[in-house]
Amino acid sequence: MPFFKSLPSDAGPPNVFKQYPEIYGPWATMSQVMMNGSSPLSQAERELILAYAAGAADCEFVCVAHSEVAYAWGIPRGLVEQLLADPDSAPLDQRMRPLLAFVRKLMVAPNELCQADADAVFDAGWSEQALHDTIAISARAAFMQRLVAGHGFTPLDRETASAHAQRRVERGYVNLYRTFRTDKQDD
């Protein structure tokens, strides 16, 4: 149940975005570019990183929502949960391991990050842009964690999150929200 009496019991980020479009219009645009724009990371990898970052920070709302988006982009179902339970044995492209190790440390012990953590990412063949994009995506996860926790939002069930994820894949981050929509689609 949200902490704000003005919000419905099933409220989520879209309710806040609609209430404060001057803040969250630019946020949606930034999110669209970050998650679907040009990057050495695929859209699926970026959603995996976002879901993993949220899960590492114990944010069920964002983890569930974005793991479903990752699955909609083609990440094997259940991989996020496997990575969170046992990152060393989860079936994952070896090149992603140092990137996700960096994400975990950034989310749970950011002051312990060091050059060796970045070097492991670079040694796996990732560029500085890939690491920057990973850092920015992790920061997005942290922001959303505070937004949903601060408002008292209840995580979506998997079925609802999956339906929302499919719409996010089809519409992107701006056109997902009627308040910001530029594509004139109906809901």
N, C-alpha and C positions, 0 to 999 in steps of 0.2 A: 504494500500500500504506500503510495507516494506520501512524502512528508508535507507537501503543499496541498491544502484543501481545495485549491482551484483546479487541480488536476484530477482526471478520472482514475479509477482504481487500476486500470490496465495501462496507465500512461508509460511512455518511454521517451527516448530522445526526440522523436518527431514532434511531440507536444511542446517541448522546450524550444525546438528550432522554430516552430510556427509562432510561438509567443515572442521570440526575440530575433526576427529575421535579419536585422542589421548586424547582428553578431554571427549568426549561423549560416547566413547566405554565403559569406566569404569562407566560412569553415567547410561548407559543402563543396564549394568550388575547389578549395585547397585539397580536400579529400579526394575529389574526382581526379585531379592531376596526380596526386601522390599514389593513388591505388590503381588508376587505369591509364595514366599517361606514360610517356616514354621512360623506360628504366631497363637496366640489365636484368632485372628480376621480372618474371612473368606475373600476370595478374594473380594466378593461383598461388605462386610463391609469396607474393605480398600479402595475400589474405591469410596464408598459413602463418607467416611471421606475425601478423596482427593478432590472430587467434592465440598463437603460442605465447606472445608477450602478455596478453591479457590473462591467460591461464597461469602463467608463471607468477603473476601478481595477484592471483586468487580472485580475479574478477569474472565470476560466472556469467554475468549478463553479456559482456563483450566477447568472452571466449565462445559461448554457445552461438551467439549471433554470427560471429565471423568465422568460426569453424564451419558452419553451414554454408557460408559464402565460399570458403576454400573448397568444400566438397562440390559445390555447384560449378566451380571452375575446373574440377577434375582431380583434385587431391583425393587420394583413396580415403573412403569413409573410415573414421576411427583413428586416423593417423595423429591428429592433434592430441587426442586422449592418450594414445600410446606414448607420444613424445613427452607429455606431462608426467606420466607414470614412470617411465624408464627411458630417458632420451638415448641412452647408449645402445639399447637393443631394438629400438623402433626401426622398422624398415624405411630407410631414408637414403637418398642420394648422398654419398660421402661428402660431396662438395657443400651441401647445406649444413652439415654438422657444426663446423666452426662458426658459421653465421648464427645458428640458433643458440650455440653456447654463449656467444657475445650477447644475444638478446636476453637470455636468462640472467646473465650477470648484470646487464644494464637494468633489468626490471627488479631484481632482488638485492643487489649489492653494487650499485653504480659507482660508489667511491673506490671499489676494488678493481675496476677496469684498468688495464695497463697496456703498454705497447704490444706485449706478447699476444694479448687477445686480438688486437687489430691485425697484427702480423699473421696470426693463424688464418684469419679471413683472407688476407691478401695472398698467402701461400697456397690457399685452396683455389686461387685463380680469380677471385672476385676483385672488381675495381673499387676505387675510392667512391665512385658514385653508388655502387651497390651497397657499400657499407653505410654511406650517408643515408640512402633510401631506407635501409634497415633501421637506422637510428631514428629517423623521422617517423617511420611507421610505429616503432616502439613508443615514441613520445605521444603519438596519436592515441595509442592504446591506454597510456597512463592518463591522458586528458579525459578520455571517455569513461575510464574507471571512476575518476573523481566526479564526473557529471552524473553518472547513474547512481553511484553510492550517495552522493550529496542530496539527490532528489528522492532517494528511497525507492527506486524502481525495482520491480520484481523481474528476474530473468524470464525470458520467453521459454516455452516448452519447445522441444526439438521440432515438432511438426510445424508450429507457427514460424519458428526461426528459419526453417527450410523454405517455406513459402515466401517469406520476406527476402531470403537470400536469392532466390530465383529472380525476383523482381529487381534486386540490386544488380545482378549480373546483366539483366536485360536493359535496365534503364540507366545504370550508373549512380553516382553519388548525388548529383544535382537533381536529375529528373525523377529520382525516387520520391522526392518530397513535393507535394502539390504546391506548397508555398514558393518554391524556387524553380518549378518546372519550366523548361523552355521548349519542350518537345510537343506540347499540346495533347499528350495521350490522356485517355480516360483512366480512372483507377481500376 
